[in-house]
C-alpha cells in the first residue's frame, strides 16, 4: 500500500484510513476503508500521466534474476521480480495497475526476448495482482489456493464497489458544479470531475485475472537452467502468502511476508502465526530476501522484522491479561525510538489493534 495520497472534499480515503487505524470497527467498515484507499491511490495521479510507463528501478540480483523496486513516490506501489528460465520467464507479482504491469513487461523485454509463461502472485492484494492483465498469451497465473479464493470472493466484489463509489462521487460533483456560482469552485470541480472520470474509464477497462493454478504447500519448477520452488510456509500477512525460492542463487522473493525497516499492513494478517511463518522462512538457505515493499534485505533484516512482531506481542499481552480495554492499550503503548526510522509509522495503531484482538481471541 502506498502511504501518501492527495485528499479533498471528495477524496476522503486518507480520513477513512486514519479512522480505521484509530478505532476497532466491524469488518465491513474496514473493507470499505480499504476500497476508499484503493480509489484514493489511483485518483492521485489520474490527471498527471503517472501511469504512462512510469519506471521503477530494475536491479540484477544474480544471473537471470531481477527485481523492480517501487520507490515511495511511484504508482507501481509494490516491488516485482522476474526470473529467466531455460525458454521462458517467470514473473513474481505484477504491480498495481494495467499500465504498471505493461511497464513491467516493457522492462522485461529490454533484458530478454524470452516469453513470459508464469505469473506468480504472492497474495491477493491488488497492488500485487492488478497488473496480471498486461501479460497476454499462454501465461499460467499461480498463487496459493487461499489467494485465488480471495481474488474471486473479495477483490472482484471490492472492485465493483470501488467503481460505484467513483461514479457516486462524480455525480455529486456534477450537482455541486450546477449549484455553485463561484468561478474558482467551478474550475476546481471541473478538474476533479475530469480526474475522477479518467480513473473510472481506466478501471472499467481493468480485467482482474484470478490465478488458475493453486499451490497448497509447495510446487517445484524443474527448470534445467534455474530451478525454483514455490512455498506456502503458513499464515502471515494473509492466509495465502506464497514465497518464490531460488536455491542455487540463495534468493527468496517473499512478498509482504517481510517488511524491511517498515511497519506492516496488518489488515488481513495473522500476527501470532506470522511469527511462526517467519521462523520457517529463516530456515531457508537464502541470503537475499526481496520484500513486497521497500529495499531488498538479508536474513538479518528478516530477523529484525520478526523481532518487531515479537516485541509487539510483549507490549500488548500483559495488558490483555490484565483486562485492559483497547483504548487503554492505544493510549499507553508507544512505538520505541529505535523504530522511529521505520516507514509506514501510521500503521502502528492498527498493529496494536490486531495484536490485541488476536490475543483476546486466544485467551
Secondary structure per residue as TSV (DSSP state, phi and psi in degrees):
chain	resnum	aa	ss	phi	psi
A	1	X	-	360.0	140.1
A	2	X	-	-87.7	132.1
A	3	X	S	-75.7	-32.0
A	4	X	-	-106.1	147.2
A	5	X	-	-155.2	155.2
A	6	X	-	-80.5	148.1
A	7	X	-	-139.5	152.2
A	8	X	-	-148.6	-164.9
A	9	X	S	-55.7	-31.2
A	10	X	S	-105.8	-12.4
A	11	X	-	-108.4	77.1
A	12	X	-	-91.0	17.7
A	13	X	H	-58.3	-46.7
A	14	X	H	-66.0	-34.5
A	15	X	H	-64.7	-44.0
A	16	X	H	-64.8	-42.9
A	17	X	H	-64.4	-39.4
A	18	X	H	-58.2	-45.9
A	19	X	H	-64.9	-38.4
A	20	X	H	-60.6	-42.2
A	21	X	H	-77.3	-15.5
A	22	X	H	-96.2	-20.0
A	23	X	S	-130.9	152.0
A	24	X	-	-90.6	113.7
A	25	X	-	-125.7	167.1
A	26	X	-	-61.3	160.5
A	27	X	H	-57.9	-40.8
A	28	X	H	-58.2	-38.7
A	29	X	H	-65.4	-42.9
A	30	X	H	-65.7	-38.9
A	31	X	H	-65.6	-39.9
A	32	X	H	-61.5	-42.8
A	33	X	H	-61.0	-40.8
A	34	X	H	-63.1	-39.5
A	35	X	H	-65.6	-39.7
A	36	X	H	-66.4	-38.5
A	37	X	H	-61.5	-45.2
A	38	X	H	-56.7	-46.0
A	39	X	H	-63.5	-43.2
A	40	X	H	-62.5	-39.4
A	41	X	H	-63.8	-41.6
A	42	X	H	-78.1	-27.3
A	43	X	H	-83.2	-15.6
A	44	X	H	-56.0	-42.5
A	45	X	T	-113.9	18.8
A	46	X	T	-59.0	-34.2
A	47	X	T	-98.6	4.1
A	48	X	T	-104.9	-4.8
A	49	X	T	77.4	15.1
A	50	X	T	-67.9	-18.6
A	51	X	T	-93.6	3.8
A	52	X	S	-89.1	75.0
A	53	X	S	74.5	28.5
A	54	X	-	-59.9	131.0
A	55	X	-	-88.1	141.9
A	56	X	-	-112.1	155.0
A	57	X	E	-67.4	126.6
A	58	X	E	-100.8	122.9
A	59	X	E	-117.4	138.1
A	60	X	E	-87.5	118.5
A	61	X	E	-90.6	-31.8
A	62	X	E	-163.9	174.7
A	63	X	T	-57.6	119.7
A	64	X	T	78.7	7.2
A	65	X	E	-126.5	124.9
A	66	X	E	-135.4	153.1
A	67	X	E	-127.5	141.8
A	68	X	E	-110.5	112.6
A	69	X	E	-90.1	131.7
A	70	X	-	-91.7	118.0
A	71	X	-	-73.7	163.4
A	72	X	T	-60.9	-28.1
A	73	X	T	-102.5	18.0
A	74	X	-	-107.5	141.4
A	75	X	T	-81.5	-0.9
A	76	X	T	-71.7	-19.4
A	77	X	-	70.8	-54.7
A	78	X	S	-118.2	159.5
A	79	X	-	-72.7	156.6
A	80	X	E	-139.0	159.5
A	81	X	E	-135.3	159.7
A	82	X	E	-147.6	147.5
A	83	X	E	-130.2	126.6
A	84	X	E	-78.7	122.2
A	85	X	-	-98.4	-169.3
A	86	X	S	-59.0	-53.2
A	87	X	S	-124.6	10.9
A	88	X	E	-156.8	-176.0
A	89	X	E	-126.4	138.2
A	90	X	E	-106.4	128.2
A	91	X	E	-109.8	135.4
A	92	X	E	-112.2	106.3
A	93	X	-	70.9	149.6
A	94	X	-	-130.2	20.5
A	95	X	-	72.2	-162.9
A	96	X	S	-103.0	-20.1
A	97	X	S	-141.7	167.4
A	98	X	H	-56.9	-46.0
A	99	X	H	-65.5	-38.6
A	100	X	H	-65.9	-38.9
A	101	X	H	-64.3	-38.8
A	102	X	H	-64.3	-39.2
A	103	X	H	-70.4	-29.6
A	104	X	H	-65.7	-45.4
A	105	X	H	-60.3	-41.2
A	106	X	H	-62.8	-38.3
A	107	X	H	-65.0	-39.2
A	108	X	H	-64.3	-43.0
A	109	X	H	-69.5	-16.8
A	110	X	T	-74.6	-19.8
A	111	X	T	-103.2	-36.0
A	112	X	-	-146.4	150.4
A	113	X	-	-94.2	-0.9
A	114	X	S	-66.5	143.9
A	115	X	E	-77.2	148.2
A	116	X	E	-76.8	123.3
A	117	X	E	-117.7	-18.4
A	118	X	E	-132.5	129.0
A	119	X	E	-114.5	124.8
A	120	X	E	-110.5	121.6
A	121	X	-	-97.9	121.0
A	122	X	S	-64.6	-33.9
A	123	X	S	-164.8	-175.3
A	124	X	S	-87.0	-8.1
A	125	X	-	-61.2	140.2
A	126	X	H	-64.0	-24.3
A	127	X	H	-71.5	-3.7
A	128	X	H	-116.3	-8.5
A	129	X	H	-126.7	-19.6
A	130	X	T	-76.2	-2.6
A	131	X	T	-90.5	1.1
A	132	X	G	-55.4	-38.5
A	133	X	G	-60.2	-21.6
A	134	X	G	-69.6	-18.2
A	135	X	-	-103.4	94.1
A	136	X	-	-81.3	171.4
A	137	X	S	90.9	-172.2
A	138	X	S	-74.9	84.7
A	139	X	-	-114.1	132.1
A	140	X	E	-93.3	118.6
A	141	X	E	-96.3	124.2
A	142	X	E	-122.3	138.9
A	143	X	E	-158.8	179.9
A	144	X	E	-71.7	160.5
A	145	X	H	-62.6	-34.8
A	146	X	H	-68.0	-38.3
A	147	X	H	-65.4	-40.9
A	148	X	H	-61.4	-43.5
A	149	X	H	-55.2	-44.9
A	150	X	H	-73.5	-31.5
A	151	X	I	-61.2	-44.0
A	152	X	I	-74.0	-44.6
A	153	X	I	-90.9	-18.4
A	154	X	I	-121.2	-48.4
A	155	X	I	-68.7	-46.3
A	156	X	H	-60.8	-49.1
A	157	X	H	-62.3	-37.6
A	158	X	H	-62.9	-37.8
A	159	X	H	-61.3	-44.0
A	160	X	H	-62.7	-40.2
A	161	X	H	-66.8	-38.5
A	162	X	H	-62.7	-41.9
A	163	X	H	-63.6	-36.3
A	164	X	H	-63.7	-41.1
A	165	X	H	-61.5	-44.4
A	166	X	H	-61.9	-44.9
A	167	X	H	-64.0	-40.8
A	168	X	H	-63.9	-38.9
A	169	X	H	-65.7	-39.0
A	170	X	H	-62.6	-45.0
A	171	X	H	-62.8	-39.4
A	172	X	H	-63.7	-43.1
A	173	X	H	-66.6	-36.0
A	174	X	H	-63.8	-40.4
A	175	X	H	-64.8	-41.9
A	176	X	H	-64.8	-34.5
A	177	X	H	-64.2	-40.4
A	178	X	H	-67.3	-36.6
A	179	X	H	-76.5	-32.2
A	180	X	-	-85.1	147.4
A	181	X	-	-111.1	-1.3
A	182	X	-	-80.1	120.3
A	183	X	H	-59.0	-39.1
A	184	X	H	-65.8	-43.1
A	185	X	H	-64.9	-39.1
A	186	X	H	-61.3	-43.9
A	187	X	H	-63.7	-42.5
A	188	X	H	-64.2	-41.7
A	189	X	H	-66.6	-40.7
A	190	X	H	-61.1	-41.5
A	191	X	H	-64.4	-41.9
A	192	X	H	-68.7	-39.3
A	193	X	H	-60.8	-44.0
A	194	X	H	-62.4	-42.2
A	195	X	H	-63.4	-47.5
A	196	X	H	-67.7	-34.4
A	197	X	H	-67.5	-38.2
A	198	X	H	-61.2	-42.3
A	199	X	H	-59.4	-47.6
A	200	X	H	-62.3	-42.2
A	201	X	H	-63.0	-42.1
A	202	X	H	-63.7	-46.5
A	203	X	H	-73.6	-27.3
A	204	X	H	-63.7	-30.7
A	205	X	T	-85.3	-3.6
A	206	X	-	-80.0	128.4
A	207	X	-	-110.4	114.0
A	208	X	-	-78.8	119.5
A	209	X	-	-103.8	109.0
A	210	X	-	-71.1	155.6
A	211	X	-	-59.2	146.2
A	212	X	S	-104.1	-18.7
A	213	X	E	-121.0	120.5
A	214	X	E	-102.4	133.2
A	215	X	E	-99.5	126.8
A	216	X	S	-86.1	-54.4
A	217	X	S	-123.5	-53.1
A	218	X	E	-158.0	159.0
A	219	X	E	-145.7	125.6
A	220	X	E	-93.6	132.1
A	221	X	E	-101.9	99.2
A	222	X	-	-85.7	67.3
A	223	X	-	-84.6	142.5
A	224	X	S	-72.1	-25.8
A	225	X	S	-94.5	-45.2
A	226	X	S	-142.8	80.7
A	227	X	-	-62.0	147.5
A	228	X	E	-141.8	158.6
A	229	X	E	-129.0	137.3
A	230	X	E	-105.2	124.9
A	231	X	E	-127.8	130.9
A	232	X	-	-102.2	111.6
A	233	X	-	-98.5	-7.3
A	234	X	-	134.5	175.7
A	235	X	-	-69.7	149.2
A	236	X	S	-162.5	-106.7
A	237	X	S	-59.7	-37.1
A	238	X	S	-138.8	-171.5
A	239	X	S	-98.0	19.7
A	240	X	-	-143.9	38.6
A	241	X	-	-80.8	128.8
A	242	X	-	-113.1	137.3
A	243	X	E	-109.4	135.6
A	244	X	E	-101.2	117.4
A	245	X	E	-116.0	126.7
A	246	X	E	-109.7	97.6
A	247	X	T	-65.2	-36.5
A	248	X	T	-66.4	-40.6
A	249	X	T	-87.9	-12.2
A	250	X	T	57.6	46.8
A	251	X	E	-122.7	138.7
A	252	X	E	-128.3	123.7
A	253	X	E	-92.2	119.1
A	254	X	E	-119.2	3.5
A	255	X	E	58.3	-139.7
A	256	X	T	-91.7	16.2
A	257	X	T	-66.4	-21.7
A	258	X	-	-132.6	121.8
A	259	X	-	-107.7	116.5
A	260	X	T	-87.5	112.2
A	261	X	T	54.1	43.3
A	262	X	B	-151.2	149.9
A	263	X	-	-79.0	144.2
A	264	X	-	-85.2	152.2
A	265	X	-	-78.6	120.1
A	266	X	-	-113.5	19.4
A	267	X	T	-53.0	-46.9
A	268	X	T	-113.0	22.9
A	269	X	-	-85.7	162.8
A	270	X	-	-125.7	86.5
A	271	X	H	-63.4	-43.7
A	272	X	H	-65.0	-39.5
A	273	X	H	-77.6	-26.7
A	274	X	H	-58.5	-40.1
A	275	X	H	-62.5	-40.4
A	276	X	H	-67.7	-37.6
A	277	X	H	-65.6	-40.0
A	278	X	H	-64.3	-35.2
A	279	X	H	-61.9	-38.1
A	280	X	H	-69.0	-39.8
A	281	X	H	-59.9	-39.5
A	282	X	T	-69.3	-14.2
A	283	X	T	-77.5	-16.6
A	284	X	S	-65.6	145.1
A	285	X	S	-81.9	71.8
A	286	X	-	-128.1	147.6
A	287	X	S	-113.1	-22.5
A	288	X	E	-120.9	128.6
A	289	X	E	-123.5	119.4
A	290	X	E	-98.7	113.8
A	291	X	E	-83.0	170.8
A	292	X	S	-75.2	-22.0
A	293	X	S	-142.5	140.0
A	294	X	S	90.6	-173.9
A	295	X	S	-74.0	157.5
A	296	X	-	-63.7	143.2
A	297	X	B	-126.1	-178.1
A	298	X	-	-119.4	-179.0
A	299	X	H	-59.8	-31.9
A	300	X	H	-62.4	-43.6
A	301	X	H	-68.2	-34.5
A	302	X	H	-63.1	-40.8
A	303	X	H	-63.0	-37.9
A	304	X	H	-62.9	-40.6
A	305	X	H	-66.9	-41.8
A	306	X	H	-59.9	-40.6
A	307	X	H	-61.6	-39.2
A	308	X	H	-60.2	-45.9
A	309	X	H	-63.6	-39.7
A	310	X	H	-63.4	-41.9
A	311	X	H	-68.6	-36.2
A	312	X	H	-57.0	-43.0
A	313	X	H	-63.8	-41.6
A	314	X	H	-64.4	-34.6
A	315	X	H	-71.8	-34.3
A	316	X	H	-93.8	-37.1
A	317	X	H	-57.9	-45.2
A	318	X	H	-60.0	-34.5
A	319	X	H	-72.0	-35.0
A	320	X	H	-65.4	-42.6
A	321	X	H	-59.8	-37.2
A	322	X	T	-77.7	-7.6
A	323	X	T	84.2	19.9
A	324	X	-	-65.5	146.1
A	325	X	-	-78.3	159.8
A	326	X	H	-56.2	-42.8
A	327	X	H	-59.7	-36.5
A	328	X	H	-66.4	-42.1
A	329	X	H	-61.2	-44.2
A	330	X	H	-64.3	-33.6
A	331	X	H	-73.3	-40.1
A	332	X	H	-88.8	-33.9
A	333	X	-	-90.8	118.3
A	334	X	-	-114.8	147.9
A	335	X	-	-69.0	124.1
A	336	X	-	-61.2	152.2
A	337	X	G	-57.0	-28.2
A	338	X	G	-64.8	-16.4
A	339	X	G	-102.3	11.0
A	340	X	T	-66.3	-23.2
A	341	X	T	-87.5	-5.6
A	342	X	-	-68.3	145.5
A	343	X	B	-74.4	165.2
A	344	X	-	59.6	45.6
A	345	X	G	-58.0	-30.9
A	346	X	G	-66.8	-11.0
A	347	X	G	-77.3	-12.0
A	348	X	H	-59.6	-47.1
A	349	X	H	-57.6	-40.2
A	350	X	H	-66.5	-35.7
A	351	X	H	-60.3	-45.4
A	352	X	H	-61.8	-44.8
A	353	X	H	-61.9	-44.5
A	354	X	H	-64.5	-44.9
A	355	X	H	-63.6	-42.6
A	356	X	H	-57.7	-47.9
A	357	X	H	-62.9	-42.3
A	358	X	H	-67.7	-41.4
A	359	X	H	-68.1	-37.2
A	360	X	H	-62.8	-43.5
A	361	X	H	-67.4	-27.8
A	362	X	H	-82.7	-10.1
A	363	X	-	-66.5	360.0
